[in-house]
Amino acid sequence: MRDVLHTLRQARPAELDPDAPVDEGVRRAELARAMAGGRDVHGAPRRRVRPVWGLSLAGAVAAGAIAAATLATAGGDPAGPAPRPAEPVLDARTVLLAAADKAAAQPETMRAYWHQSTVSSHLYMVGKGADRYGVVVRDRAETWTPSRPGMKTWTLQQNLGAAPATPADAAAWRRAGSPAAFEIEVPVAPGAEPGTGRVKTFQAKTAPGRPQVSSSPLVDGDKVFWLGRNVTMKELRSLPSDPERLKAGLLRRYEGHGTESDRPMASDEWLYQVARGLVMDMPVKPEVRAGAFRMLAGLPAVKSVGRATDPKGRKGNAIAVDEQTGRGVIRHQMIIDLSSGAALASEDIVLKPAAGSGLPAGRTADSTVVLTTEWTDAHPR
């Protein structure tokens, strides 16, 4: 804990001095993920970009307050222990610079495959009127991306089943007769609503599916990930660690719109999406992952949300960007473990739903939890 606080204090910029006025506020967008064409386990086109919420406070000041409180109570109090101070909300810059320092120090040995394991969750609303309730569909995915051209990429996918999202949703589900399957409607165009004919339908079951393992050649024989464009492993491993050079290189692929649509998107929001994919998914060198965190620390659109718990119950510090989308205002949040500099999870939270979107405010529409990222020589047999 001491070394983390030391890092945070060292990272504090001059304008965040305890005697300086504190400025709160800022904003957001979406990111990029792995490649491998095809369709997901529900039959819908698989997204190759992983999408990742706000109150901003000068947290470095509060980090210093923690150290002071520790010294003040170290000698004990005859009247009893002093009350524990409230945990500070660290500002986004402090969080990201601390994460960068830890990420840069992580050891790495490159092997035959980059192995990643994730669990993704998607919220859908089912039922009618007052009996409408939320259902979460969860999927497990593992990928083995080869480190050399000409090799196959391996994928394991498993649908983990659907379940009511909250206790209130579970009560509505029981009133509906506890169905074991759900007919779920998904809009196929912006603004499309259930019942308009502009939706597609798939069935989700409460029972998990069987794991499906497949392999395929790399795209073009050597492309492994999407980073504003399809890139090779060699290109990923050659990215610069300097945040300004990294930013300039990525922006050469920015065309004024989102990573998965032609909807206009500001450059900071686009960079956040792409960099989030880089730090969460991709086998870049530790110093490049650190450079991406430092690049994010310089984006005004990125805000701090404070302490957060990911869907697996792991705690971390969350940063986010808010985006106006066809579904409404969505907060794209990334939860980071400051003790290791690892990104734990991304979440898309509905702040203000668009009319007819069907998703209530405050709900997590999508999330992805990173369980494993490692180099390995093994792949599925």
N, C-alpha and C positions, 0 to 999 in steps of 0.2 A: 504493500500500500504506500510505503514511504517513497519508493522510487517513482510510483505513478504520480504522486502529488508533487514530487520534485520536478518531474517532467512537465507537469501542468504549469507550475509556477514559472519555470524557465521559458515555457512557450507563450506566456502572457505578454501580449503587445503593450507598448507604453500607454496607449490610449485607454487600457483597461486597469490602470493604476487605481488602488482603492479610493484615492482622493479625486479621481476624475469622474465626470458625469457619465452615467451608463446609458447607452442607446439600445432600445429594444426594437425588435421587429425585422422582418424580411419575408421571402417567398419560394416557387418551385417547378418540377417535370419528371420524365420517365427514362429508362435505360436499355442496355443491350446484352444479350446472352449468347449461348452456344449455338452452333449450327448442327444440323442433321435434319434433312427434310422429312416429310411424311406427315402423319396425322397423329393426334393424341389418342389416348385409350378410349375416349368418348366418341371418336370419329370426327372430331372437329379439327381444322387445320392447326398444327402445332406451332405455337409462337416460339420464335428463336430468340426473342428478346425478353429478358426477365424484368417485368416492371417492379420497385423497392418501396413524425408529423408534428400548433406550435406556439411556443413561448420562448422568446430569446432573453437571456439574462447574462450579465458579465460573470461567468462562472469561475474564471481564474481568481477573481477577488474572493469568492466564497471558498475556493480551495485553500487560499491562505488563511481564511478564518478557521477552517478545520484544524490546520496545524496549530494555530494559536490556542484553540480550544483544547487540543490534546495536551499542550504544555501546561495550560492553566489547571487542568484536572489531574495531572500526573502525580502530584503530591498528596492527593486525597483531600476530603472535606470532612471535618468532624461532625458536621450536621448531616452527613450522608452524601452519596454520589450526586454530582451535578447532573441535571437533565441532559440527555444526549441532544446535541444541536441538530437541526433539520438538515437533511442532505442537500447540498447545493445543486443548482441547475447550471451546468457548465455551458458556456456559449459554444457555438458550432466550431469556431476557429480553434479553441482550446481542445475540444474533443478530437478534431481531425489531426491536429499536430501531434497530440499525444499518441493517437493511433498510428501515425506515420512513424514515429520513433520506435514503437514496438514492432511494427511490421517489418521495418528495415533490418531488425536484429534477428529475425526468424531464420533458422538454418534451412538449407535446401540441397537436395541431391536429385538431379534430373534422371529419370528412368524411362522405361519403354512407353508407359501410358500415364496420362493425367487422369486420375480417378476422382469423380465427384458424385456425392450422394445427396439428394434433396427430397424434401416432402413439400408439395405445393397444395394449397387449399383455395377453393373458389366458392363464394357464397352465391346461392340462387334463391329466389323467392318462389314458393309454390302455394297452391290453394287460391281461394277467391275471397275478396272482400275482407271482412273481419276475421275470417279463418285463414288468412294468408300468413305464412311463417317462413323462416329462413332455414335452408338446408346447406350444409357444407360438404362439398365433394373433395376428397383428399386423394392425391396421387403420389406415389413414390417413383423416383427416377434415379437411375445410376448411369453414368457415362464413362467410357474409357477412351480417351482421345489419344491417338498415337503421337509420339514425339518426332517421328520421321515420316517423310512422304512415302506413298505407295502402300502403306499399311491400312488395315481396316479399322473403323471406329465401331465400338460395341455399345449397345444400349440395353438396359433393363428397365422395363416399365411395369408398374402394378397399380391398378386402381384399389385404393384402400377402403372404399365404400363411402356411403353418404350417411349423414346423421344430422339431427336438428342442431342448429348453431348455438342456441342458448337455452337455459332452463325454461324460459317463456315459450320458445319455439318448440321445445320438447312437450310442453303441456298442450300446445295446439296440435302437434303431431298425434298425441294420444287421443285427443278429441276427434281427430280425423280417422281413428281406427288403427293407428300405428302401422301405416302402410310399409311394406318391405321394398317398394320401388316408387320412384318419382318420375313423372313426365316433366322435363325441364325445357323451357323455351328460352332461346338465346337470340337476341336481335342480330340481324345480318347487315343492318345499315344503321348509321347514326340516327338516334331518335325513334327507331322502330320500337313498337310496343307489342306485348302479347295480344293476340287476337287480330292483328292488322294484316296478317299474311306475309309480313316481312321478317319472320322469325324462323329459325330452325329448331327442331325438337330432338332431344336425345333422352334416353332413360338412364337414370342413376339408381343403383340398388344399394341397400344397406349392407349387404354381404360383400366382402372384398373379392376382387377378381384374382386370377392366377397370374403370377409373374410371366412376362413375355420378354424373351431375350432375342436380340437381332443384331446383325452386323451389316455394314455396308462400306463401300469404298469412300474415301474422302472426296468431298466436292472438288472437282477439277484435279483430283489426285493428290492435292496438298493443302487445301483450305480447311482450317479447323474451327475458326470462330468468326463472329461478325463484330467489327469494331469500326463502325461507320462504313465499312465495306468488308468483303470476305478477305481474311488474312491467313497467312501460313504460320506454322509454329515458329519458323525462323524470324518472321517479321515481329511476332509477339515477343520473342526473346530478345529482339534488338531494339525495343522501344526505349526512349531516353528516360532517365530517372529525374532529370531536371523538370520541375513542374511547368515552367514557362515553355520549354521546348515540347513537352508532352502535350500541353494545351494547344500549341500552334499546329502540331502534327495532326491532332484529332480534328481541329476546326477546318482543316483543308477538305474534309469530307462533309462538312455541314452545309446543307442546302436550304435552310430556312424552315424546314418542317420536321415533324416527329420521326422517330426511328421506324415506326410501323404504319404511318399514314401520311397523307399530304396536308394534314392539319397544321397551320403555322405554329412554330415553336421558337421561343427565344433561344439564343445561343447558350446562355447559362443553363437553362433547363435541359437542353439537348446534351450538353457536356455532363451534367449530373447523371442522366440516364446512361450514357455510354461509360462513364467512369464507374458507376455503380456495378455494371456488368464486369468491368475490368477487375475491380477489387474483390468481387464475390465469386466469380466464376473462372477466371482465366489463369493459365499457368505462366504468369509474368514473373520476372525475377523479384525477390523481396524488395529491392531498392526501387523498382518501378511501381510496385504496389504502394510503397511509401510516397513516391512522387505523385501518384494519383490522389492520395489523401491530402497531400499538401496543395495540389491544384484545386481540389474541392474547397479547401479552407479559404481560398481566395475568391470564391464565387459569392457575390452578394445575395443571390437567390437562395442559398442554402441556410437553413435555420436550425436551431437546436430545439429539441422537444423535451429533453431531460432524460431521466432514467426510464427504462422501458423493459418489459418482459416479453420474450419472443414466444411463439406458440408451443415451444418445447419446455417452457418454464425457465429458460436461461435469461439472466439479467445483463443489461448493457446500457449504453448511452445511445440515444436516437438522434439522428439528424434527418432533415426532410426538405422537400420542395413541394409546394402546392401548385396544382395545374388545373386550369379550366378545360374540361373535356366534354364530350357528348353525354357522359353520364353525370355531369355536374362538376363541382370542385372536388378534386381528389388529392389527398396528401400521400405522396410517395415517400415512405419512411424506410430508413436503413438503421438497424440496430447493431452497434459495434461493441465488442469486448475490449475495453481499454487495457486489460492486463496482457493481451496477446496481439492486439492490433488486427484481430480477425473480424470480418463482417459475419454476424450470426444469421441475420434474416432480413428480408424486405417485406413490406406490407403496403397495400393500397387501401387507404381509409377514406370513406365518403364523408366529406365535411359538409357539403351542401348539394343534395341530389338534384339533378335536372328533372323537370316535369316529365312524368311518365317513365322515369328510369326504373322505378320499382324498388330501389335500394334505399332503406332508411338512413338518415344521417347518423353518424357515429359508428356505423358497421364497418368491419374490415371486409372489403370486397374480395381481395386476393392476398395471399401471402406465400412466401417461399422460405423454407428453413434450410440452411446449409448444415448437413450432418457431417460430411467428410470432404476434404480436399487434400489430395496427396499424390505423390508420384509412386508408381508401383510397376512391377514387371509382370503382374498377373492380369488376366482378363477372364471373363466367363468362358466356360468350356461347353 
